[in-house]
Structure formats: structure tokens, C-alpha cells
Amino acid sequence: MRKLHANGYDVADNLLAAWAGVGFWPVSSTKILDFGCGSGQLTYRFRDLGFDAYGCDVHDRVSYREPGDKRYFGFGEAATLDTSDTTFDRDRFRLPFPDDMFDIVVSTSVLEHVIELDSVMSEIRRVLKPEGYAYHLYPSKWVFIEPHMYVPLGSLFTGWWYFLLWGLLGVRNDFQEGMTASQVAEVNVRYCKTGLIYRTKKELRECAVRYFNGVRFVDDVYYPDVRWKVFWTNKMRALREPRVLRALSQTLKMRSLVTMNKKPLNRGEGNKTRATTGRARGRTPAAAARSRLKRRDRGVLTRWRRGLVRRLMGNLARWLRTVSFRLETPLPPLEAPSEPVPSDTSPPRTDDEQRLDVVRQSLIETFFNGNTEYLETEEGRADLENHLTHRLECDRTVTVPWLNRTRSLRGLRVLEIGCGTGSSTVALAEQGASVVAVDIVASSANIARVRCAAYGLDDVAFHVANAADLPPEIAGERFDFIIFFASLEHMLHAERLQAMALTWSMLPPGGLWCITDTPNRLWYSDGHTSLMPFFHWLPDDLAFKYSAFSPRPSVRDHLRTGDDDEMTRFLRFGRGVSFHEFELGLAPLDLLNVVSCQAAAYVERVRAANGYAELSTANRYLKLMIEIAPTVPPAFFLPSLDLIIEKPGGP
């Protein structure tokens, strides 16, 4: 989703506020369907907030946290394997959920990708409860910069000649780098036919009223506190960015459509309505289909003006075709950067299959111990894909850019505690850092070594050790950046304090100490280990006994072996961390300088809220903790600890 950059608020929090604005107040038992879930981030965010959330899409692109999470997602039958193609068989399309299941269906930047809108509206009506709501965020048809292709007025003009013109001017999205102008034009034309269709409010209303009694456009509820000056300020800032069109496309204001009070149509009647729409207007189904295509491609010009423009542009297109081959091959780049582009502004790297095959083979042989029977299951394939690509993509696009914004990693000596299978190690080393990676599991460290070698990263040293007892060749060194990657929660309590004190002493004044992706003991819900509320608050012995009620089989069943080590295995499976360890292992809180937190803007908004009425349950709890302990940095009150601390004494 392309949220407004003016406020930086959490997407789920904005949606909750918008729902309150239309009279819907979700509670913990509310069932939410994220229609068009994509990578699943919004679905997981709602689940982290305590809601019973599910996701669905036509393609499976979810970055699963755990293999068992597949039960929260469902997928339709896409026409092709191309993820940009969202066409499907309208007669067979069906959401993989029962009737009357959800209280609310939400979609963000999805409606513009729905070719068969009638089929989708009918299925949303089916899975909604009679009193349920559907809330859709979508970009307007009249947006100046089309947000997917970055082409000005690309939502109105979809001809090959038009895309070729902008391709010759160097306009490309993140997936089209290296393509010629004619290739870009062909890709964009195909995308507009199979995966992109902008509709007016009138067209959306005409479709929605066939399935819902209540249809409202509430464009302002998603941005209740943002004034027009903020939008224009962000547009002015975008003009200073290296890729102006891309930056401008990120500042668009989304539109909102709410449908409610579904009409009592059964599945058969809904299909009949869609199938006979063309005949009801005196047209055959084929003629109705052609009419839909014409409506999709038409612009804002009147008929007599359109004919004149078509003739002029046809002549221009013929001329461009004759000279494009001369321009594309020898045309030099408009501006060659003198330095590599930073990670937070460059498009994601594409890994070639040969490199991935090397890492895949190492994972199968070492991490999964050659268990082909497990890897042939759907859960096993998802687990392998998560270790192979999903974690690396998350580190490249989320974690490492955050670290880079705090201090550039280029040329720094970095100590990584908990390197795992090397996804984070690769992402760090790609930024030019000299990395020393440590993991307690030898097999994981070996895979990380193979992965770095496959990516051609030489400035990485690996050690198998417990962070509480580092070997002398590491403990005697000094590092600019020390990062605990999802590892502190897997240590015993004594090991945590020893590891924190030891690594803190290895930092020079002004050095940075970071912890990321670590569950917070103070949060009311455990989304890491047991998936139960209040689990982090229980003493260890009581938590171990109570884990028998966990909905997660690996916690409920596999940890109970009856031997003397079962308690240790349970603690290493993951227990929450809080600011108390930081005071005991590093320094008193008043001496800890928290210089960065991934959710800083979100915290500030909750802190500034007047009262609790307009906040969600999670935000009310966060605001309450901030009020109870105002001297504790708010970064220690978030569900996950993702913060960077600077050691005192630096310049």
C-alpha cells in the first residue's frame, strides 16, 4: 500500500481510526479479511494487535513467519504465474472462506488491480456477515503520476506510443531497470490489460450497489489530522529527490470506499446477475466484454477531440517506431552517479538462479538434514523459501536501511550476534561493512558462510560461540556497531546479562549497540513463542507448564520430553526481553541514549493522542505504559524491541 508519507503513522492504526470514523469499532474477537494481502504484512500487523485476521490474494507472495501460518491465508486460481497478471476465471472465482465469516473486509491499493469487479464484489458480499463492512483504499483515476509505472497520466492514457515516449525519456519503475524503451512500452501496455484498471466513483458505485444497500465514499477519514499544506509540503520535498516521478507517486492521497448492509443474494443469483448484465442492456456477453474494455481505455477527451488526437498521435507513433532503434542502443545514461546508490533508495537486487541453487542445496543438506519428505510438504516448501529468500528480502528492505539511516554502514566494523543462516549477514556486508558473525549453532554458521561465498562477499568472518563467552580474538577487539539479530530472547537469563555487558565493553565511545526483532516481555500478547496473551508475564516455571495450552504444536507438544533438559530447551525457544535487562547489563536508563527506534513516529502519535477513545486496544495499552513510566524511553514499550543505543562519550 502507498500510505501518506506526511504523517508516517502505522497503516493498521490509520485503518482502525478510519473505521471508527464510519462507525465501526473492532474488538479482539473481530474477524478481519485482508483482501489482496500481498506479502501479508498488514495481516500479521492486525494479528499482532490481537484481531482474528486472515489474508487472501490471487498469488501466494506471503512472507510467512512460521510454516503453520498458512492456515491464516487463502489464495485463488490466477490465470497465469505472472504476479502482475490479476485476471481469473470469473465463473470459477471463489474466496477460500465460508459464508458470513468476516466482520470487515479491507483492501489497500487493490481495486485498481481488479479486472472482474463484479465477481470480487459478489464474493466479498458472500463472506461478510450481514452487519459487516467492507473498506477499500484505492488511488484515484485522475492521479497525476500513476503510482505503479511512474508515468504521468498513465491511468488515463494507456497506448503503446504514450508509454514509449516516456520510456525514451528514461521513466521506468523498479522492475524495468535495464529495459529498452520499446520493452518498457510493451510491458506497461500488457500490465494495463491484465493487471491494472482505474475506475471512476460512478463506475465503482454502479457495481457496489448491486451487492450492498449502503455505499459511501469517505475520502477524508483516512487522513483526519493531515491538512492540505502537508500534502503540498511533501510534494515539494519529492521534487528534490533523484527520481522525481517515483517520489511524487508516493505522495498521492488515497480514496476510500465503504460498503455495508449486504443484499440477500445467494451465490447462484450473484453469478446470474453478473452473467446477464450485458443482456439486460440489450447486448450479448461478448459485446458487454468489449464495452468493458472500451470503458477502461477511454480518456477524458470527448469523442470528436479523441479522433483528432488519435490521428496526430498515430503519425507520431509511426515516426517514433522508425527512430527508436537508433536512440535506444547508443543512448548514454542521463547522469552516471559517482558513488553507489544507498540501499534505502536503490531497487532490490535480483539474485540469479545459480547463486540461489548453491544456498538452497546447503540449506537442504545442512539445515534440514536432507529431510526430503518434510520438504515435499507445503509447510516444508514454505519453510525453505523463507530461509532462502524471504528473510534476506526483509533484511535488505527494512532492517538494514533503518540501520543505514542511523549511521552509514560503509567501512564500519560490525559484530553480528545471531547470524543464523546468513540472511542478515549478506545484507550487512553488501553495504560495505566488515562483519564478524557469531552464532551458537555450527550448522547455521556453515550455511551463512556458504551464502556469503555465493554472493561474493569476502570481508566476513564467522565464529561458532555463545555470545556470553566470546573467544579472545573477538572479545579483545573494538567494533563500531554491535547488533543482536533476534537472538537475545533465545539466551538464558544469566547469558543475556553476560553477553550484554561483554559486548557493551567492546564498543568505543560513540559506538552503537542494537537489538532488533526481539519480543518485549512487557507486551500483553506473545506473538513469538506461545501465541497466547499474557504469556510473557508468567514466571518461567509456570510459563513452561501453561505452554501445554498453546495453539502452536511445536510449543505444546515437542518440548515435553520428560528429561532434565526440557526446561532449558523451553527457555531457549524464546522468552521476552524488557528494559530491566538493559539496566542490569548495560547501564542505568538515564545513561542510555536511545538514538533510533523503528516505530518512533508511531510512538509519538500515540503519546500525543488526547485520551483513549480514538485509539485501538494496542495503542491504549502503549499510551498507558508511557503514562505509568514516563522516565522509560517509549521504545521499550513496543511489542518488539527494535532500537539502537549510542554509548556515551562520543563526539
C-alpha positions as CSV (number, residue, x, y, z in Angstrom):
1,M,0.0,0.0,0.0
2,R,1.1,3.6,-0.7
3,K,0.4,5.3,2.6
4,L,0.7,9.0,3.1
5,H,4.3,10.0,4.0
6,A,3.2,13.2,5.6
7,N,2.5,11.6,9.0
8,G,4.4,8.3,9.0
9,Y,1.6,6.6,11.0
10,D,1.2,2.9,11.2
11,V,-1.1,1.7,8.4
12,A,-3.2,-0.6,10.6
13,D,-3.6,2.3,13.1
14,N,-4.8,4.6,10.4
15,L,-7.3,2.0,9.2
16,L,-8.6,1.5,12.7
17,A,-9.1,5.3,13.1
18,A,-10.8,5.3,9.6
19,W,-13.2,2.5,10.6
20,A,-14.1,4.4,13.8
21,G,-14.9,7.4,11.6
22,V,-17.5,5.4,9.7
23,G,-19.0,3.9,12.9
24,F,-17.2,0.5,13.1
25,W,-15.4,-0.3,16.3
26,P,-13.4,-3.6,16.2
27,V,-12.8,-5.7,19.3
28,S,-10.4,-8.5,19.9
29,S,-12.9,-11.1,18.5
30,T,-13.4,-9.2,15.3
31,K,-12.7,-11.2,12.2
32,I,-10.8,-9.2,9.5
33,L,-10.1,-10.3,5.9
34,D,-7.1,-8.5,4.2
35,F,-8.3,-8.8,0.6
36,G,-5.2,-8.6,-1.6
37,C,-2.8,-9.3,1.2
38,G,0.4,-9.4,-0.9
39,S,3.3,-10.1,1.4
40,G,1.0,-10.5,4.4
41,Q,2.5,-7.6,6.4
42,L,-0.9,-5.9,7.1
43,T,-2.5,-9.3,8.0
44,Y,0.3,-10.0,10.5
45,R,0.0,-6.5,11.9
46,F,-3.7,-7.0,12.7
47,R,-2.9,-10.3,14.3
48,D,-0.2,-8.6,16.4
49,L,-2.8,-6.1,17.5
50,G,-5.0,-9.0,18.8
51,F,-7.5,-9.3,16.0
52,D,-8.5,-12.6,14.3
53,A,-7.1,-11.6,10.9
54,Y,-6.8,-13.5,7.6
55,G,-5.4,-12.7,4.2
56,C,-6.2,-13.7,0.6
57,D,-4.8,-13.0,-2.8
58,V,-4.6,-14.5,-6.3
59,H,-0.9,-15.2,-5.9
60,D,1.0,-16.6,-2.9
61,R,3.6,-14.0,-2.1
62,V,3.3,-14.1,1.7
63,S,6.5,-13.9,3.8
64,Y,5.4,-16.4,6.4
65,R,6.8,-16.0,9.9
66,E,6.2,-19.7,10.5
67,P,5.1,-22.6,8.3
68,G,2.0,-23.1,10.3
69,D,0.8,-19.6,9.5
70,K,-0.5,-20.8,6.1
71,R,-3.8,-21.5,7.8
72,Y,-4.4,-17.8,8.1
73,F,-4.1,-17.2,4.3
74,G,-6.1,-18.4,1.2
75,F,-5.4,-18.0,-2.5
76,G,-7.5,-18.0,-5.6
77,E,-6.8,-19.5,-9.0
78,A,-4.8,-17.0,-11.1
79,A,-4.9,-17.1,-14.8
80,T,-1.0,-17.2,-15.1
81,L,2.0,-17.4,-12.9
82,D,2.9,-13.8,-13.6
83,T,2.2,-11.9,-10.4
84,S,1.4,-8.7,-12.3
85,D,-1.4,-10.6,-14.0
86,T,-4.5,-10.5,-11.8
87,T,-7.0,-12.0,-14.3
88,F,-9.0,-15.1,-13.3
89,D,-11.9,-17.2,-14.5
90,R,-14.9,-15.2,-13.4
91,D,-17.2,-18.3,-13.3
92,R,-14.8,-20.2,-11.0
93,F,-13.6,-17.4,-8.8
94,R,-14.4,-18.1,-5.1
95,L,-12.7,-16.8,-1.9
96,P,-11.5,-19.8,0.1
97,F,-13.6,-18.9,3.1
98,P,-17.2,-19.9,4.2
99,D,-20.2,-17.6,4.0
100,D,-20.9,-14.9,6.6
101,M,-17.4,-15.3,8.2
102,F,-15.9,-11.8,8.5
103,D,-16.9,-8.6,10.3
104,I,-14.9,-6.4,8.0
105,V,-13.1,-6.9,4.7
106,V,-10.3,-4.4,4.0
107,S,-8.3,-3.8,0.8
108,T,-5.4,-1.4,0.3
109,S,-4.4,-0.5,-3.3
110,V,-6.3,-3.5,-4.7
111,L,-9.4,-2.2,-6.6
112,E,-7.2,-0.8,-9.3
113,H,-5.9,-4.3,-10.0
114,V,-9.3,-6.0,-10.1
115,I,-10.4,-6.6,-13.7
116,E,-13.6,-8.5,-12.9
117,L,-15.0,-6.2,-10.2
118,D,-18.5,-7.8,-10.2
119,S,-17.0,-11.2,-9.3
120,V,-15.0,-9.7,-6.5
121,M,-17.9,-7.6,-5.0
122,S,-20.1,-10.7,-5.1
123,E,-17.6,-12.8,-3.2
124,I,-16.9,-10.0,-0.6
125,R,-20.6,-9.8,-0.1
126,R,-20.7,-13.6,0.4
127,V,-18.0,-13.9,3.1
128,L,-19.2,-10.8,5.0
129,K,-21.6,-11.1,7.9
130,P,-25.0,-9.4,7.4
131,E,-23.9,-6.4,9.5
132,G,-20.3,-6.4,8.2
133,Y,-18.4,-3.6,6.5
134,A,-16.0,-3.6,3.5
135,Y,-13.4,-0.8,3.4
136,H,-11.4,-0.2,0.3
137,L,-8.4,2.2,-0.1
138,Y,-7.6,2.9,-3.8
139,P,-5.8,5.6,-5.9
140,S,-8.0,7.9,-7.9
141,K,-8.3,7.5,-11.7
142,W,-7.3,11.2,-12.0
143,V,-4.0,10.9,-10.2
144,F,-1.2,12.9,-12.0
145,I,1.6,10.3,-11.5
146,E,0.5,6.7,-12.0
147,P,1.9,5.0,-8.8
148,H,2.9,1.7,-10.4
149,M,4.6,2.7,-13.6
150,Y,5.6,6.3,-12.5
151,V,4.2,7.5,-15.9
152,P,2.4,10.9,-15.8
153,L,-1.3,10.5,-16.6
154,G,-0.6,6.8,-17.0
155,S,-4.0,6.0,-15.6
156,L,-5.7,7.8,-18.5
157,F,-3.5,7.2,-21.5
158,T,-2.6,3.6,-22.0
159,G,-1.4,3.4,-25.6
160,W,1.9,1.9,-26.7
161,W,3.0,5.2,-28.2
162,Y,2.5,7.1,-25.0
163,F,4.5,4.6,-22.8
164,L,7.2,4.6,-25.5
165,L,7.5,8.4,-25.3
166,W,8.1,8.3,-21.5
167,G,10.4,5.2,-21.9
168,L,12.6,7.3,-24.2
169,L,12.7,10.0,-21.6
170,G,14.0,7.4,-19.0
171,V,10.9,6.7,-17.0
172,R,10.9,3.2,-15.5
173,N,9.7,1.6,-12.3
174,D,11.9,-0.6,-10.1
175,F,11.3,-3.7,-12.1
176,Q,12.1,-2.2,-15.5
177,E,15.7,-1.1,-15.0
178,G,17.8,-2.2,-17.9
179,M,14.9,-2.5,-20.4
180,T,14.8,-0.6,-23.6
181,A,12.0,2.0,-24.2
182,S,10.1,-0.3,-26.5
183,Q,10.3,-3.2,-24.0
184,V,9.0,-0.8,-21.3
185,A,6.1,0.2,-23.5
186,E,5.2,-3.4,-24.2
187,V,5.4,-4.3,-20.5
188,N,3.2,-1.3,-19.5
189,V,0.6,-2.0,-22.2
190,R,0.4,-5.6,-21.1
191,Y,0.1,-4.6,-17.5
192,C,-2.7,-2.2,-18.2
193,K,-4.6,-5.0,-19.9
194,T,-4.1,-7.8,-17.4
195,G,-3.4,-6.2,-14.0
196,L,-4.4,-2.5,-13.9
197,I,-7.8,-0.8,-14.4
198,Y,-8.8,2.6,-12.9
199,R,-12.5,3.3,-12.4
200,T,-14.4,6.4,-11.6
201,K,-16.6,6.8,-8.5
202,K,-19.6,6.4,-10.7
203,E,-18.4,3.0,-12.1
204,L,-17.5,1.8,-8.6
205,R,-20.9,2.8,-7.2
206,E,-22.8,1.2,-10.1
207,C,-21.1,-2.1,-9.3
208,A,-21.3,-1.9,-5.5
209,V,-25.0,-1.1,-5.3
210,R,-25.8,-4.5,-6.9
211,Y,-24.5,-6.2,-3.8
212,F,-24.8,-3.8,-0.9
213,N,-27.5,-1.5,0.3
214,G,-25.0,1.0,1.8
215,V,-22.3,2.5,-0.4
216,R,-20.3,5.6,0.7
217,F,-17.2,7.4,-0.4
218,V,-15.4,8.7,2.6
219,D,-12.1,10.1,1.2
220,D,-11.1,12.1,4.3
221,V,-11.5,9.6,7.1
222,Y,-8.1,8.0,6.5
223,Y,-6.3,11.4,6.8
224,P,-8.3,13.1,9.6
225,D,-5.4,15.1,11.0
226,V,-3.5,16.0,7.8
227,R,-4.1,19.4,6.3
228,W,-3.6,20.3,2.6
229,K,-0.4,22.1,3.4
230,V,1.2,18.8,4.5
231,F,0.4,17.3,1.1
232,W,2.0,20.1,-0.8
233,T,5.0,20.2,1.5
234,N,5.7,16.6,0.7
235,K,5.3,17.2,-3.0
236,M,7.8,20.0,-2.8
237,R,10.2,17.7,-1.0
238,A,9.7,15.0,-3.6
239,L,10.8,17.4,-6.3
240,R,14.3,17.4,-4.7
241,E,14.6,13.6,-4.9
242,P,16.8,11.9,-7.5
243,R,13.9,10.0,-9.0
244,V,11.2,12.8,-9.0
245,L,8.4,10.9,-10.6
246,R,8.8,7.9,-8.2
247,A,8.9,10.2,-5.2
248,L,5.8,12.2,-6.4
249,S,3.9,8.9,-6.8
250,Q,4.4,8.2,-3.2
251,T,2.6,11.4,-2.1
252,L,-0.7,10.7,-3.6
253,K,-3.8,10.8,-1.5
254,M,-5.8,7.6,-1.4
255,R,-9.6,7.4,-1.9
256,S,-11.9,5.4,0.4
257,L,-15.0,3.3,-0.4
258,V,-17.2,1.8,2.3
259,T,-19.9,-0.8,1.5
260,M,-22.2,-2.2,4.2
261,N,-25.6,-3.9,4.7
262,K,-25.2,-6.6,2.0
263,K,-28.1,-7.6,-0.1
264,P,-29.6,-11.0,0.5
265,L,-28.3,-12.6,-2.7
266,N,-27.2,-16.2,-2.8
267,R,-24.2,-17.4,-4.8
268,G,-26.2,-18.5,-7.8
269,E,-28.2,-15.3,-8.0
270,G,-24.9,-13.3,-7.9
271,N,-23.4,-15.2,-10.8
272,K,-26.6,-14.8,-12.7
273,T,-26.6,-11.1,-12.1
274,R,-23.0,-10.8,-13.5
275,A,-23.7,-13.1,-16.4
276,T,-26.8,-11.3,-17.6
277,T,-25.7,-7.7,-17.1
278,G,-24.8,-7.4,-20.8
279,R,-28.1,-8.9,-22.0
280,A,-30.1,-6.6,-19.6
281,R,-28.8,-3.7,-21.7
282,G,-29.6,-5.5,-25.0
283,R,-26.0,-6.8,-25.6
284,T,-24.5,-10.2,-25.9
285,P,-21.9,-11.2,-23.3
286,A,-19.1,-10.8,-25.9
287,A,-20.4,-7.2,-26.7
288,A,-20.5,-6.5,-23.0
289,A,-16.9,-7.6,-22.6
290,R,-15.8,-5.4,-25.4
291,S,-17.7,-2.5,-23.8
292,R,-15.8,-3.0,-20.6
293,L,-12.5,-2.8,-22.4
294,K,-13.6,0.4,-24.1
295,R,-14.6,1.9,-20.8
296,R,-11.2,1.0,-19.3
297,D,-9.2,2.6,-22.1
298,R,-11.2,5.8,-22.7
299,G,-9.7,9.1,-21.5
300,V,-11.2,12.4,-20.6
301,L,-11.4,13.7,-24.1
302,T,-14.7,14.0,-25.9
303,R,-15.4,11.8,-29.0
304,W,-14.7,14.4,-31.6
305,R,-11.5,15.6,-29.9
306,R,-10.3,12.0,-29.4
307,G,-10.5,11.3,-33.1
308,L,-8.3,14.3,-33.9
309,V,-5.7,13.4,-31.2
310,R,-5.7,9.8,-32.4
311,R,-4.7,10.8,-35.9
312,L,-2.0,13.1,-34.7
313,M,-0.6,10.6,-32.2
314,G,-0.7,7.8,-34.8
315,N,1.6,9.8,-37.0
316,L,3.9,10.5,-34.0
317,A,3.9,6.8,-33.1
318,R,4.9,5.8,-36.7
319,W,7.8,8.3,-36.5
320,L,8.9,7.1,-33.1
321,R,9.0,3.4,-34.3
322,T,11.3,4.3,-37.1
323,V,13.8,6.2,-35.0
324,S,13.5,4.3,-31.6
325,F,16.0,1.6,-32.6
326,R,18.6,4.4,-33.3
327,L,18.0,6.1,-30.0
328,E,17.9,3.1,-27.6
329,T,21.2,1.4,-28.3
330,P,23.7,4.2,-28.2
331,L,21.8,6.4,-25.8
332,P,24.1,7.0,-22.7
333,P,22.6,7.4,-19.2
334,L,21.5,10.9,-18.4
335,E,23.6,11.0,-15.3
336,A,26.1,8.5,-14.0
337,P,26.3,8.5,-10.2
338,S,29.8,8.9,-8.9
339,E,29.1,6.6,-5.9
340,P,27.0,3.5,-5.4
341,V,23.3,4.4,-4.6
342,P,22.5,3.8,-0.9
343,S,20.4,0.8,-0.1
344,D,17.4,2.7,1.0
345,T,16.9,4.3,-2.4
346,S,18.1,1.6,-4.8
347,P,15.8,-1.1,-6.2
348,P,16.0,-4.6,-4.6
349,R,18.8,-6.7,-6.1
350,T,17.8,-9.7,-8.2
351,D,19.5,-13.0,-7.3
352,D,20.4,-15.3,-10.2
353,E,19.3,-18.9,-10.0
354,Q,22.8,-20.3,-9.9
355,R,23.6,-18.5,-6.7
356,L,20.2,-19.5,-5.2
357,D,20.8,-23.1,-6.1
358,V,24.1,-23.1,-4.1
359,V,22.4,-21.7,-1.0
360,R,19.3,-24.0,-1.5
361,Q,21.5,-27.1,-1.6
362,S,23.3,-26.1,1.5
363,L,20.1,-25.5,3.4
364,I,18.7,-28.8,2.4
365,E,21.8,-30.8,3.3
366,T,22.8,-29.0,6.5
367,F,19.8,-27.1,8.0
368,F,17.1,-29.6,7.0
369,N,19.4,-32.6,7.3
370,G,18.3,-33.9,3.9
371,N,14.7,-34.4,5.1
372,T,13.2,-34.5,1.6
373,E,9.9,-36.0,3.0
374,Y,9.3,-32.8,5.0
375,L,10.5,-30.5,2.2
376,E,8.0,-32.1,-0.2
377,T,5.1,-30.9,2.0
378,E,3.6,-27.5,1.6
379,E,4.8,-26.5,5.0
380,G,8.4,-27.6,4.2
381,R,8.5,-25.7,0.9
382,A,7.4,-22.6,2.7
383,D,10.0,-23.1,5.4
384,L,12.7,-23.5,2.8
385,E,11.6,-20.4,0.8
386,N,11.5,-18.4,4.0
387,H,15.2,-19.2,4.8
388,L,16.2,-18.9,1.1
389,T,14.8,-15.5,0.0
390,H,12.1,-14.0,2.3
391,R,14.3,-13.2,5.3
392,L,17.0,-11.8,3.0
393,E,14.5,-9.5,1.3
394,C,13.1,-8.3,4.7
395,D,16.7,-7.5,5.9
396,R,17.5,-5.7,2.7
397,T,14.4,-3.6,2.5
398,V,13.5,-3.0,6.2
399,T,16.2,-3.7,8.8
400,V,19.4,-2.7,7.0
401,P,18.0,0.6,5.6
402,W,16.9,1.5,9.1
403,L,20.5,0.9,10.4
404,N,21.9,2.8,7.5
405,R,19.7,5.8,8.3
406,T,21.1,5.9,11.8
407,R,24.7,5.6,10.6
408,S,26.2,4.6,7.3
409,L,27.5,1.0,7.5
410,R,30.1,1.6,4.8
411,G,33.5,1.0,6.3
412,L,32.3,0.1,9.8
413,R,33.4,-2.9,11.8
414,V,30.2,-4.8,12.7
415,L,29.7,-7.6,15.2
416,E,26.6,-9.6,14.5
417,I,25.3,-11.8,17.3
418,G,22.9,-14.5,16.0
419,C,23.7,-14.6,12.3
420,G,21.6,-17.7,11.7
421,T,21.8,-18.9,8.1
422,G,23.3,-15.6,6.9
423,S,20.5,-13.5,5.5
424,S,21.2,-10.6,7.7
425,T,25.0,-11.1,7.3
426,V,24.7,-10.8,3.5
427,A,22.5,-7.6,3.8
428,L,25.1,-6.0,6.1
429,A,28.1,-7.0,4.1
430,E,26.5,-5.7,0.9
431,Q,26.7,-2.2,2.4
432,G,30.5,-2.3,2.6
433,A,30.7,-3.2,6.3
434,S,33.4,-5.5,7.7
435,V,31.3,-8.1,9.5
436,V,32.2,-10.6,12.3
437,A,29.3,-13.0,12.5
438,V,28.6,-15.2,15.6
439,D,26.1,-18.0,16.1
440,I,25.8,-20.7,18.7
441,V,24.7,-23.3,16.1
442,A,27.5,-24.6,13.9
443,S,25.3,-25.8,11.1
444,S,23.7,-22.4,10.7
445,A,27.1,-20.6,10.7
446,N,28.3,-23.0,8.0
447,I,25.2,-22.2,5.8
448,A,25.9,-18.5,6.4
449,R,29.5,-19.0,5.3
450,V,28.3,-20.7,2.1
451,R,25.7,-18.0,1.4
452,C,28.3,-15.2,1.7
453,A,30.7,-17.0,-0.6
454,A,27.9,-17.5,-3.1
455,Y,27.3,-13.7,-3.1
456,G,30.9,-12.9,-3.4
457,L,31.3,-11.3,0.0
458,D,34.8,-11.8,1.4
459,D,35.0,-9.3,4.3
460,V,33.1,-11.6,6.7
461,A,34.5,-13.8,9.5
462,F,32.4,-16.5,11.1
463,H,32.7,-17.9,14.7
464,V,30.7,-20.6,16.5
465,A,30.3,-19.4,20.0
466,N,27.9,-18.3,22.8
467,A,27.7,-14.5,23.0
468,A,28.2,-14.7,26.7
469,D,31.6,-16.4,26.3
470,L,33.2,-15.0,23.1
471,P,36.6,-16.2,22.1
472,P,39.6,-13.9,23.0
473,E,40.2,-12.9,19.3
474,I,36.8,-11.3,19.3
475,A,36.4,-10.2,22.9
476,G,39.6,-8.2,22.7
477,E,38.5,-6.2,19.6
478,R,36.6,-3.0,19.2
479,F,33.5,-2.6,17.0
480,D,31.6,0.4,15.6
481,F,28.3,-1.4,15.5
482,I,27.1,-4.4,17.6
483,I,23.8,-6.0,16.5
484,F,21.8,-8.7,18.3
485,F,19.6,-10.1,15.5
486,A,16.6,-11.9,17.0
487,S,19.0,-13.7,19.4
488,L,18.8,-12.2,22.9
489,E,15.4,-13.8,23.6
490,H,16.9,-17.3,23.0
491,M,19.6,-16.9,25.7
492,L,19.2,-17.9,29.4
493,H,18.9,-15.0,31.8
494,A,22.4,-15.2,33.1
495,E,23.7,-15.5,29.5
496,R,21.8,-12.3,28.5
497,L,23.4,-10.2,31.2
498,Q,26.9,-11.5,30.5
499,A,26.5,-11.1,26.7
500,M,25.2,-7.5,27.1
501,A,27.9,-6.4,29.5
502,L,30.6,-8.0,27.4
503,T,29.5,-6.5,24.1
504,W,28.9,-3.1,25.7
505,S,32.6,-3.1,26.8
506,M,33.7,-3.8,23.2
507,L,32.2,-0.6,22.0
508,P,34.3,2.6,21.8
509,P,32.7,5.9,23.0
510,G,30.1,6.8,20.4
511,G,29.7,3.2,19.2
512,L,26.2,1.8,18.5
513,W,24.6,-1.2,20.2
514,C,21.4,-2.5,18.5
515,I,18.8,-5.1,19.3
516,T,16.1,-6.0,16.7
517,D,13.2,-8.4,16.2
518,T,13.1,-9.3,19.8
519,P,9.8,-9.9,21.7
520,N,9.0,-7.5,24.6
521,R,8.3,-9.1,27.9
522,L,6.0,-6.2,28.9
523,W,3.7,-6.6,26.0
524,Y,0.4,-8.2,26.7
525,S,0.4,-10.7,23.9
526,D,3.1,-13.2,22.9
527,G,3.4,-13.4,19.1
528,H,6.8,-15.2,19.2
529,T,6.6,-18.4,21.2
530,S,3.2,-19.5,22.6
531,L,0.9,-17.2,20.6
532,M,-1.1,-16.6,23.8
533,P,-2.0,-13.4,25.7
534,F,-0.1,-12.5,29.0
535,F,2.3,-15.4,28.4
536,H,5.4,-13.2,28.8
537,W,4.3,-12.1,32.2
538,L,4.3,-15.6,33.8
539,P,7.3,-16.9,35.7
540,D,9.4,-19.4,33.7
541,D,8.3,-22.5,35.6
542,L,4.6,-21.6,35.4
543,A,5.0,-20.5,31.7
544,F,6.5,-23.9,30.9
545,K,3.6,-25.7,32.4
546,Y,1.0,-23.4,30.9
547,S,2.6,-23.8,27.4
548,A,0.6,-27.0,27.2
549,F,-2.4,-24.9,26.2
550,S,-0.5,-23.2,23.3
551,P,-2.1,-23.4,19.9
552,R,1.4,-23.9,18.4
553,P,2.2,-27.6,18.2
554,S,6.0,-27.1,18.4
555,V,5.5,-25.5,21.8
556,R,2.6,-27.5,23.1
557,D,3.9,-31.0,22.3
558,H,7.5,-31.2,21.1
559,L,9.1,-29.5,24.1
560,R,7.8,-32.1,26.6
561,T,10.3,-34.9,26.7
562,G,10.4,-35.6,30.4
563,D,14.2,-35.3,30.7
564,D,16.3,-32.8,32.7
565,D,16.9,-30.5,29.8
566,E,13.3,-29.8,28.8
567,M,13.2,-26.6,30.8
568,T,16.4,-25.3,29.2
569,R,15.0,-26.1,25.7
570,F,11.9,-24.2,26.6
571,L,13.8,-21.1,27.6
572,R,16.0,-21.2,24.5
573,F,12.8,-21.4,22.4
574,G,12.3,-17.8,23.2
575,R,11.3,-15.7,26.3
576,G,10.6,-11.9,26.2
577,V,13.2,-9.2,27.0
578,S,12.5,-5.9,28.7
579,F,14.3,-2.8,29.8
580,H,15.3,-4.4,33.1
581,E,18.0,-6.5,31.4
582,F,19.3,-3.3,29.8
583,E,19.7,-1.6,33.2
584,L,21.4,-4.6,34.6
585,G,23.6,-5.5,31.6
586,L,24.4,-2.1,30.1
587,A,23.8,1.0,32.3
588,P,21.0,2.8,34.1
589,L,18.2,4.0,31.9
590,D,19.1,7.7,32.4
591,L,22.5,7.0,30.9
592,L,21.2,5.1,27.9
593,N,20.9,7.2,24.8
594,V,18.3,5.6,22.5
595,V,19.1,7.2,19.2
596,S,16.7,5.3,17.0
597,C,13.6,3.2,17.1
598,Q,11.9,1.7,14.0
599,A,8.4,2.9,15.2
600,A,9.4,6.3,16.5
601,A,6.7,8.2,14.6
602,Y,4.1,5.7,15.7
603,V,5.0,6.2,19.3
604,E,4.9,9.9,19.1
605,R,1.4,9.9,17.6
606,V,0.1,7.6,20.4
607,R,1.8,9.7,23.1
608,A,0.2,12.9,21.7
609,A,-3.3,11.5,21.5
610,N,-5.9,13.2,23.7
611,G,-7.4,10.4,25.7
612,Y,-8.1,6.8,24.8
613,A,-11.4,6.9,22.9
614,E,-9.9,7.2,19.4
615,L,-7.2,4.6,20.0
616,S,-7.1,0.9,19.3
617,T,-6.6,-1.6,22.1
618,A,-2.8,-1.9,21.4
619,N,-2.4,1.9,21.3
620,R,-4.3,2.4,24.5
621,Y,-2.0,-0.1,26.2
622,L,1.0,1.6,24.8
623,K,-0.2,5.0,25.9
624,L,-1.0,3.7,29.3
625,M,2.6,2.3,29.8
626,I,4.1,5.6,28.7
627,E,2.0,7.4,31.3
628,I,2.8,4.9,34.0
629,A,6.6,5.1,33.4
630,P,7.3,8.4,31.7
631,T,11.1,8.2,32.5
632,V,11.5,5.0,30.5
633,P,12.1,5.5,26.8
634,P,8.9,4.6,24.9
635,A,10.9,2.3,22.6
636,F,11.0,-0.2,25.4
637,F,7.1,-0.4,25.4
638,L,6.6,-1.7,21.8
639,P,5.6,-5.3,21.0
640,S,9.1,-5.9,19.5
641,L,12.3,-4.3,20.7
642,D,13.9,-2.7,17.7
643,L,16.2,0.1,19.0
644,I,19.7,1.5,18.7
645,I,21.7,2.8,21.7
646,E,24.7,5.0,21.5
647,K,27.5,4.6,24.0
648,P,28.2,7.8,25.9
649,G,31.4,9.7,25.4
650,G,31.4,10.0,21.6
651,P,31.9,13.2,19.6
